[in-house]
Amino acid sequence: MTEPSREEPPQIAERVAAAVRAHPAVAELHGGPFGTIASHLPGRRVTGVRAGSAGEPVEVGVVLRLIDPLPGIVAQLRELVAEVTGPAPVDITVVDVRTAEDVDADDPGTGEADR
C-alpha cells in the first residue's frame, strides 16, 4: 500500500473528508463563511477540506455536535487527519456548534441531525 504522504491531493482530500465525517461529533463538513475551505478536483469539489500536495498544510472546516469539550474533539480530529496526511500541519476550523437542543430541533423524530 502506498504511504498516505505520497498520495496525490485529490485522494488526500477525499480520504480526509471520509475520516472526519466518521467522527461522531462531526455533524457536517463546512466550507467556511465564503466557501473557501475546499479542494477543487476535476469535475467536483470536496467542500470542508483544503489539501494541497503531500506535506503541505491541510485545513478542515466542520460543524460539530457538542458531545464533548471542543478542545478534545479538535485534538481527535487532528489525529484522524494526521493518519491520512502524515506530518503535515493541520488546521481545524469549527464553523458552528450544534447543541442537544439544536439536534432535537433539526430532527424531532430521531433526535439526530442530518449528516
VMD Tcl script that builds the backbone (N, CA, C; Angstrom):
set m [mol new atoms 345]
animate dup $m
set s [atomselect $m all]
$s set {name element resname resid chain x y z} {
  {N N MET 1 A 0.840 -1.185 0.000}
  {CA C MET 1 A 0.000 0.000 0.000}
  {C C MET 1 A 0.877 1.236 0.000}
  {N N THR 2 A 0.492 2.243 -0.723}
  {CA C THR 2 A 1.236 3.493 -0.796}
  {C C THR 2 A 1.091 4.263 0.511}
  {N N GLU 3 A 2.168 4.890 0.950}
  {CA C GLU 3 A 2.109 5.702 2.162}
  {C C GLU 3 A 1.207 6.909 1.925}
  {N N PRO 4 A 0.397 7.312 2.919}
  {CA C PRO 4 A -0.523 8.436 2.737}
  {C C PRO 4 A 0.165 9.722 2.295}
  {N N SER 5 A 1.366 9.992 2.768}
  {CA C SER 5 A 2.028 11.250 2.438}
  {C C SER 5 A 2.461 11.313 0.979}
  {N N ARG 6 A 2.428 10.198 0.242}
  {CA C ARG 6 A 2.833 10.183 -1.155}
  {C C ARG 6 A 1.643 10.231 -2.108}
  {N N GLU 7 A 0.437 10.305 -1.600}
  {CA C GLU 7 A -0.744 10.329 -2.451}
  {C C GLU 7 A -0.924 11.687 -3.104}
  {N N GLU 8 A -1.652 11.700 -4.200}
  {CA C GLU 8 A -1.975 12.937 -4.885}
  {C C GLU 8 A -3.038 13.693 -4.087}
  {N N PRO 9 A -3.109 15.034 -4.214}
  {CA C PRO 9 A -4.064 15.830 -3.442}
  {C C PRO 9 A -5.520 15.369 -3.525}
  {N N PRO 10 A -6.058 14.992 -4.691}
  {CA C PRO 10 A -7.464 14.562 -4.694}
  {C C PRO 10 A -7.718 13.383 -3.766}
  {N N GLN 11 A -6.836 12.426 -3.759}
  {CA C GLN 11 A -7.012 11.272 -2.889}
  {C C GLN 11 A -6.912 11.685 -1.423}
  {N N ILE 12 A -5.992 12.567 -1.128}
  {CA C ILE 12 A -5.837 13.031 0.245}
  {C C ILE 12 A -7.099 13.759 0.700}
  {N N ALA 13 A -7.615 14.682 -0.099}
  {CA C ALA 13 A -8.803 15.447 0.287}
  {C C ALA 13 A -9.999 14.536 0.517}
  {N N GLU 14 A -10.205 13.572 -0.350}
  {CA C GLU 14 A -11.332 12.660 -0.197}
  {C C GLU 14 A -11.161 11.758 1.022}
  {N N ARG 15 A -9.954 11.308 1.272}
  {CA C ARG 15 A -9.714 10.453 2.447}
  {C C ARG 15 A -9.847 11.242 3.744}
  {N N VAL 16 A -9.373 12.482 3.752}
  {CA C VAL 16 A -9.527 13.335 4.935}
  {C C VAL 16 A -11.011 13.563 5.199}
  {N N ALA 17 A -11.776 13.884 4.166}
  {CA C ALA 17 A -13.217 14.119 4.321}
  {C C ALA 17 A -13.903 12.890 4.906}
  {N N ALA 18 A -13.586 11.711 4.408}
  {CA C ALA 18 A -14.204 10.478 4.913}
  {C C ALA 18 A -13.833 10.229 6.372}
  {N N ALA 19 A -12.575 10.443 6.720}
  {CA C ALA 19 A -12.127 10.214 8.099}
  {C C ALA 19 A -12.804 11.178 9.066}
  {N N VAL 20 A -12.906 12.445 8.685}
  {CA C VAL 20 A -13.509 13.460 9.553}
  {C C VAL 20 A -15.010 13.209 9.700}
  {N N ARG 21 A -15.691 12.904 8.591}
  {CA C ARG 21 A -17.136 12.633 8.658}
  {C C ARG 21 A -17.463 11.446 9.560}
  {N N ALA 22 A -16.552 10.511 9.695}
  {CA C ALA 22 A -16.792 9.315 10.502}
  {C C ALA 22 A -16.774 9.605 12.006}
  {N N HIS 23 A -16.235 10.738 12.410}
  {CA C HIS 23 A -16.177 11.069 13.836}
  {C C HIS 23 A -17.588 11.388 14.340}
  {N N PRO 24 A -17.999 10.834 15.477}
  {CA C PRO 24 A -19.368 11.035 15.961}
  {C C PRO 24 A -19.729 12.488 16.306}
  {N N ALA 25 A -18.746 13.325 16.561}
  {CA C ALA 25 A -19.042 14.721 16.902}
  {C C ALA 25 A -19.193 15.605 15.669}
  {N N VAL 26 A -18.873 15.093 14.492}
  {CA C VAL 26 A -18.942 15.901 13.279}
  {C C VAL 26 A -20.341 15.801 12.674}
  {N N ALA 27 A -21.037 16.928 12.666}
  {CA C ALA 27 A -22.365 16.988 12.052}
  {C C ALA 27 A -22.229 17.102 10.539}
  {N N GLU 28 A -21.246 17.893 10.093}
  {CA C GLU 28 A -21.019 18.059 8.660}
  {C C GLU 28 A -19.695 18.767 8.421}
  {N N LEU 29 A -19.177 18.605 7.217}
  {CA C LEU 29 A -18.049 19.415 6.772}
  {C C LEU 29 A -18.619 20.733 6.279}
  {N N HIS 30 A -17.833 21.803 6.388}
  {CA C HIS 30 A -18.338 23.129 6.024}
  {C C HIS 30 A -17.222 23.901 5.340}
  {N N GLY 31 A -17.579 24.652 4.325}
  {CA C GLY 31 A -16.599 25.423 3.570}
  {C C GLY 31 A -16.213 26.753 4.173}
  {N N GLY 32 A -16.754 27.082 5.336}
  {CA C GLY 32 A -16.440 28.365 5.961}
  {C C GLY 32 A -17.351 29.464 5.442}
  {N N PRO 33 A -17.190 30.680 5.965}
  {CA C PRO 33 A -18.090 31.778 5.628}
  {C C PRO 33 A -18.197 32.079 4.131}
  {N N PHE 34 A -17.118 31.908 3.406}
  {CA C PHE 34 A -17.139 32.221 1.974}
  {C C PHE 34 A -16.893 30.981 1.115}
  {N N GLY 35 A -16.970 29.802 1.714}
  {CA C GLY 35 A -16.786 28.563 0.971}
  {C C GLY 35 A -15.365 28.317 0.509}
  {N N THR 36 A -14.408 28.955 1.173}
  {CA C THR 36 A -13.016 28.854 0.734}
  {C C THR 36 A -12.293 27.609 1.234}
  {N N ILE 37 A -12.876 26.915 2.201}
  {CA C ILE 37 A -12.259 25.672 2.662}
  {C C ILE 37 A -12.772 24.570 1.745}
  {N N ALA 38 A -12.010 24.298 0.704}
  {CA C ALA 38 A -12.430 23.310 -0.291}
  {C C ALA 38 A -11.243 22.902 -1.142}
  {N N SER 39 A -11.318 21.691 -1.660}
  {CA C SER 39 A -10.340 21.211 -2.640}
  {C C SER 39 A -11.066 21.080 -3.970}
  {N N HIS 40 A -10.543 21.712 -4.977}
  {CA C HIS 40 A -11.153 21.668 -6.308}
  {C C HIS 40 A -10.501 20.547 -7.099}
  {N N LEU 41 A -11.312 19.590 -7.478}
  {CA C LEU 41 A -10.843 18.416 -8.199}
  {C C LEU 41 A -11.473 18.400 -9.585}
  {N N PRO 42 A -10.955 17.602 -10.484}
  {CA C PRO 42 A -11.553 17.539 -11.823}
  {C C PRO 42 A -13.028 17.137 -11.757}
  {N N GLY 43 A -13.905 18.050 -12.147}
  {CA C GLY 43 A -15.331 17.768 -12.204}
  {C C GLY 43 A -16.063 17.771 -10.878}
  {N N ARG 44 A -15.395 18.080 -9.787}
  {CA C ARG 44 A -16.051 18.100 -8.479}
  {C C ARG 44 A -15.214 18.908 -7.491}
  {N N ARG 45 A -15.775 19.033 -6.297}
  {CA C ARG 45 A -15.074 19.757 -5.241}
  {C C ARG 45 A -15.368 19.065 -3.919}
  {N N VAL 46 A -14.390 19.045 -3.039}
  {CA C VAL 46 A -14.566 18.490 -1.702}
  {C C VAL 46 A -14.682 19.685 -0.759}
  {N N THR 47 A -15.916 20.019 -0.387}
  {CA C THR 47 A -16.161 21.159 0.492}
  {C C THR 47 A -15.820 20.770 1.924}
  {N N GLY 48 A -15.118 21.654 2.618}
  {CA C GLY 48 A -14.753 21.426 4.007}
  {C C GLY 48 A -13.343 20.904 4.187}
  {N N VAL 49 A -12.640 20.615 3.101}
  {CA C VAL 49 A -11.245 20.144 3.179}
  {C C VAL 49 A -10.429 20.866 2.123}
  {N N ARG 50 A -9.376 21.534 2.559}
  {CA C ARG 50 A -8.431 22.133 1.615}
  {C C ARG 50 A -7.098 21.425 1.828}
  {N N ALA 51 A -6.699 20.655 0.827}
  {CA C ALA 51 A -5.450 19.901 0.902}
  {C C ALA 51 A -4.659 20.132 -0.366}
  {N N GLY 52 A -3.386 20.444 -0.212}
  {CA C GLY 52 A -2.515 20.636 -1.367}
  {C C GLY 52 A -1.699 19.379 -1.605}
  {N N SER 53 A -0.478 19.577 -1.989}
  {CA C SER 53 A 0.421 18.455 -2.216}
  {C C SER 53 A 0.835 17.847 -0.888}
  {N N ALA 54 A 1.396 16.650 -0.956}
  {CA C ALA 54 A 1.837 15.951 0.250}
  {C C ALA 54 A 2.777 16.838 1.066}
  {N N GLY 55 A 2.543 16.883 2.363}
  {CA C GLY 55 A 3.366 17.668 3.270}
  {C C GLY 55 A 2.913 19.103 3.448}
  {N N GLU 56 A 2.030 19.596 2.579}
  {CA C GLU 56 A 1.522 20.957 2.723}
  {C C GLU 56 A 0.425 20.997 3.767}
  {N N PRO 57 A 0.177 22.173 4.366}
  {CA C PRO 57 A -0.875 22.272 5.386}
  {C C PRO 57 A -2.236 21.822 4.865}
  {N N VAL 58 A -3.029 21.273 5.778}
  {CA C VAL 58 A -4.381 20.819 5.470}
  {C C VAL 58 A -5.330 21.614 6.348}
  {N N GLU 59 A -6.397 22.137 5.751}
  {CA C GLU 59 A -7.410 22.866 6.506}
  {C C GLU 59 A -8.732 22.123 6.397}
  {N N VAL 60 A -9.405 21.995 7.535}
  {CA C VAL 60 A -10.694 21.305 7.590}
  {C C VAL 60 A -11.687 22.220 8.295}
  {N N GLY 61 A -12.868 22.395 7.704}
  {CA C GLY 61 A -13.946 23.170 8.312}
  {C C GLY 61 A -15.068 22.235 8.716}
  {N N VAL 62 A -15.516 22.341 9.968}
  {CA C VAL 62 A -16.537 21.425 10.476}
  {C C VAL 62 A -17.618 22.142 11.270}
  {N N VAL 63 A -18.792 21.530 11.284}
  {CA C VAL 63 A -19.849 21.862 12.222}
  {C C VAL 63 A -19.879 20.686 13.185}
  {N N LEU 64 A -19.760 20.983 14.482}
  {CA C LEU 64 A -19.650 19.924 15.475}
  {C C LEU 64 A -20.902 19.778 16.318}
  {N N ARG 65 A -21.145 18.559 16.754}
  {CA C ARG 65 A -22.144 18.291 17.790}
  {C C ARG 65 A -21.416 18.422 19.123}
  {N N LEU 66 A -22.008 19.114 20.046}
  {CA C LEU 66 A -21.373 19.337 21.338}
  {C C LEU 66 A -21.601 18.123 22.237}
  {N N ILE 67 A -20.789 17.084 22.029}
  {CA C ILE 67 A -20.916 15.866 22.838}
  {C C ILE 67 A -19.772 15.732 23.830}
  {N N ASP 68 A -18.701 16.466 23.622}
  {CA C ASP 68 A -17.525 16.506 24.499}
  {C C ASP 68 A -16.977 17.924 24.442}
  {N N PRO 69 A -16.031 18.271 25.326}
  {CA C PRO 69 A -15.414 19.600 25.228}
  {C C PRO 69 A -14.738 19.786 23.860}
  {N N LEU 70 A -14.899 20.971 23.288}
  {CA C LEU 70 A -14.387 21.246 21.943}
  {C C LEU 70 A -12.887 21.005 21.771}
  {N N PRO 71 A -12.029 21.423 22.723}
  {CA C PRO 71 A -10.596 21.183 22.506}
  {C C PRO 71 A -10.264 19.694 22.327}
  {N N GLY 72 A -10.957 18.831 23.052}
  {CA C GLY 72 A -10.726 17.393 22.913}
  {C C GLY 72 A -11.169 16.872 21.564}
  {N N ILE 73 A -12.316 17.348 21.090}
  {CA C ILE 73 A -12.819 16.931 19.778}
  {C C ILE 73 A -11.849 17.379 18.690}
  {N N VAL 74 A -11.401 18.623 18.766}
  {CA C VAL 74 A -10.484 19.151 17.755}
  {C C VAL 74 A -9.174 18.359 17.759}
  {N N ALA 75 A -8.672 18.006 18.924}
  {CA C ALA 75 A -7.447 17.196 19.005}
  {C C ALA 75 A -7.650 15.834 18.351}
  {N N GLN 76 A -8.806 15.222 18.579}
  {CA C GLN 76 A -9.106 13.937 17.950}
  {C C GLN 76 A -9.173 14.067 16.435}
  {N N LEU 77 A -9.778 15.140 15.955}
  {CA C LEU 77 A -9.868 15.361 14.508}
  {C C LEU 77 A -8.484 15.563 13.896}
  {N N ARG 78 A -7.614 16.292 14.591}
  {CA C ARG 78 A -6.246 16.474 14.092}
  {C C ARG 78 A -5.533 15.135 13.961}
  {N N GLU 79 A -5.734 14.260 14.945}
  {CA C GLU 79 A -5.121 12.927 14.889}
  {C C GLU 79 A -5.653 12.132 13.708}
  {N N LEU 80 A -6.965 12.187 13.473}
  {CA C LEU 80 A -7.556 11.474 12.333}
  {C C LEU 80 A -6.978 11.972 11.011}
  {N N VAL 81 A -6.859 13.284 10.888}
  {CA C VAL 81 A -6.318 13.857 9.656}
  {C C VAL 81 A -4.853 13.473 9.491}
  {N N ALA 82 A -4.098 13.507 10.576}
  {CA C ALA 82 A -2.676 13.146 10.512}
  {C C ALA 82 A -2.474 11.691 10.091}
  {N N GLU 83 A -3.419 10.819 10.423}
  {CA C GLU 83 A -3.328 9.423 9.981}
  {C C GLU 83 A -3.390 9.333 8.461}
  {N N VAL 84 A -4.080 10.274 7.834}
  {CA C VAL 84 A -4.212 10.287 6.371}
  {C C VAL 84 A -3.065 11.054 5.726}
  {N N THR 85 A -2.713 12.200 6.287}
  {CA C THR 85 A -1.775 13.114 5.622}
  {C C THR 85 A -0.333 12.942 6.054}
  {N N GLY 86 A -0.097 12.283 7.163}
  {CA C GLY 86 A 1.258 12.221 7.677}
  {C C GLY 86 A 1.567 13.473 8.486}
  {N N PRO 87 A 2.819 13.923 8.459}
  {CA C PRO 87 A 3.241 15.018 9.340}
  {C C PRO 87 A 2.860 16.423 8.885}
  {N N ALA 88 A 1.952 16.583 7.970}
  {CA C ALA 88 A 1.553 17.916 7.507}
  {C C ALA 88 A 0.845 18.686 8.624}
  {N N PRO 89 A 1.034 20.008 8.679}
  {CA C PRO 89 A 0.284 20.816 9.649}
  {C C PRO 89 A -1.220 20.720 9.356}
  {N N VAL 90 A -2.027 20.676 10.423}
  {CA C VAL 90 A -3.481 20.529 10.282}
  {C C VAL 90 A -4.165 21.673 11.014}
  {N N ASP 91 A -5.048 22.376 10.309}
  {CA C ASP 91 A -5.837 23.467 10.897}
  {C C ASP 91 A -7.302 23.050 10.862}
  {N N ILE 92 A -7.923 22.950 12.030}
  {CA C ILE 92 A -9.343 22.616 12.132}
  {C C ILE 92 A -10.091 23.903 12.455}
  {N N THR 93 A -11.037 24.285 11.589}
  {CA C THR 93 A -11.872 25.459 11.820}
  {C C THR 93 A -13.259 24.986 12.217}
  {N N VAL 94 A -13.676 25.322 13.447}
  {CA C VAL 94 A -15.022 24.982 13.905}
  {C C VAL 94 A -15.924 26.133 13.468}
  {N N VAL 95 A -16.716 25.880 12.441}
  {CA C VAL 95 A -17.561 26.911 11.846}
  {C C VAL 95 A -18.818 27.131 12.675}
  {N N ASP 96 A -19.344 26.062 13.259}
  {CA C ASP 96 A -20.560 26.157 14.061}
  {C C ASP 96 A -20.600 24.967 15.004}
  {N N VAL 97 A -21.431 25.081 16.037}
  {CA C VAL 97 A -21.605 24.012 17.017}
  {C C VAL 97 A -23.099 23.791 17.219}
  {N N ARG 98 A -23.493 22.541 17.221}
  {CA C ARG 98 A -24.892 22.183 17.495}
  {C C ARG 98 A -24.973 21.575 18.881}
  {N N THR 99 A -25.894 22.095 19.659}
  {CA C THR 99 A -26.132 21.551 20.990}
  {C C THR 99 A -27.217 20.487 20.904}
  {N N ALA 100 A -27.504 19.831 22.009}
  {CA C ALA 100 A -28.564 18.818 22.033}
  {C C ALA 100 A -29.900 19.435 21.640}
  {N N GLU 101 A -30.149 20.681 22.063}
  {CA C GLU 101 A -31.393 21.353 21.706}
  {C C GLU 101 A -31.479 21.586 20.190}
  {N N ASP 102 A -30.344 21.948 19.572}
  {CA C ASP 102 A -30.306 22.148 18.123}
  {C C ASP 102 A -30.592 20.843 17.394}
  {N N VAL 103 A -30.016 19.764 17.877}
  {CA C VAL 103 A -30.205 18.459 17.252}
  {C C VAL 103 A -31.669 18.062 17.310}
  {N N ASP 104 A -32.318 18.247 18.467}
  {CA C ASP 104 A -33.733 17.916 18.604}
  {C C ASP 104 A -34.589 18.769 17.679}
  {N N ALA 105 A -34.230 20.034 17.508}
  {CA C ALA 105 A -34.991 20.924 16.632}
  {C C ALA 105 A -34.810 20.554 15.163}
  {N N ASP 106 A -33.609 20.062 14.795}
  {CA C ASP 106 A -33.350 19.665 13.407}
  {C C ASP 106 A -34.189 18.474 12.987}
  {N N ASP 107 A -34.304 17.490 13.874}
  {CA C ASP 107 A -34.991 16.256 13.522}
  {C C ASP 107 A -35.676 15.695 14.763}
  {N N PRO 108 A -36.864 16.197 15.088}
  {CA C PRO 108 A -37.544 15.776 16.313}
  {C C PRO 108 A -37.894 14.297 16.339}
  {N N GLY 109 A -37.932 13.636 15.180}
  {CA C GLY 109 A -38.288 12.230 15.134}
  {C C GLY 109 A -37.238 11.307 15.691}
  {N N THR 110 A -35.945 11.619 15.439}
  {CA C THR 110 A -34.890 10.714 15.867}
  {C C THR 110 A -33.961 11.330 16.904}
  {N N GLY 111 A -33.967 12.648 17.015}
  {CA C GLY 111 A -33.058 13.286 17.943}
  {C C GLY 111 A -31.660 13.451 17.382}
  {N N GLU 112 A -31.468 13.151 16.096}
  {CA C GLU 112 A -30.167 13.316 15.467}
  {C C GLU 112 A -30.292 14.284 14.302}
  {N N ALA 113 A -29.231 15.071 14.117}
  {CA C ALA 113 A -29.199 15.994 12.974}
  {C C ALA 113 A -28.878 15.215 11.716}
  {N N ASP 114 A -29.272 15.767 10.594}
  {CA C ASP 114 A -28.937 15.139 9.312}
  {C C ASP 114 A -27.437 15.200 9.102}
  {N N ARG 115 A -26.908 14.184 8.477}
  {CA C ARG 115 A -25.481 14.180 8.143}
  {C C ARG 115 A -25.306 14.574 6.736}
}
mol reanalyze $m
mol bondsrecalc $m
mol representation Tube
mol addrep $m
